[in-house]
Amino acid sequence: MIDFLRGNVVHLETEYIVLDVRDTGYRVFTPNPYAFAKKEEPVTVYIHHSVREDAILLFGFETREEQALFRKLLEVSGIGPRVALGILSGGRPDAVIAAIQQENIAFLTKLPGIGKKTAQRMILDLKDKLIGAGLDGGLLTAAGIALDLTSSRHSGQGAGTAWQEAREGLAALGYTAAELDKAWLGLQHSATAEESVDSLMKRALQQLFKG
């Protein structure tokens, strides 16, 4: 089984990247392909290798935490690889974990492909398993993540760093990676190094409300 791949991202689509590993191109489905869009150096992608009767598929993640949570989600009845991938595209791992631990059905049902019954199964099947697997999410609530980020001071490290923090806060509120990428396209040319996380979040919300 493949545990990770390291290579250059040579192509991306809305659902997957193509990773060049020693002149072999691997198609890897990932929660947010655009996270790899500007990475010119070789990257490490943590892999879940799925073997079925009709297909061999690779699912890839930026962190071990994402990889581990993806595998735990597959243990839930009714959640397959595509739905698990959608969950990770819709929320940060620590926000998803915190929502499961705190039985936050309202947050979970905002994730792609998750209805109330599936959210209840996620809580029932995973609540007591995540901490034992090292996935405690810092015991943060989605609201708490957003509050911490909106109160951040000017970082002085450029709009890119501030946007990453703002993006995490917005993801914790339930916005998908695709929605946040679209919002950033409308902001990036006007964002400055002095702009705060709070300001970026407010302006991104304006973009999101416009649709």
Secondary structure, DSSP 8 states (H G I E B T S, - for coil): ---EEEEEEEEE-SSEEEEEETTEEEEEE-S-GGGGTT--S-EEEEEEEEE-SS-EEEEEESSHHHHHHHHHHTTSTT--HHHHHHHHHHS-HHHHHHHHHTT-HHHHTTSTT--HHHHHHHHHHHTTTTTTTT--GGG--HHHHHHHHHT----SS-HHHHHHHHHHHHHHTT--HHHHHHHHHHHTTT--TT--HHHHHHHHHHHHHH-
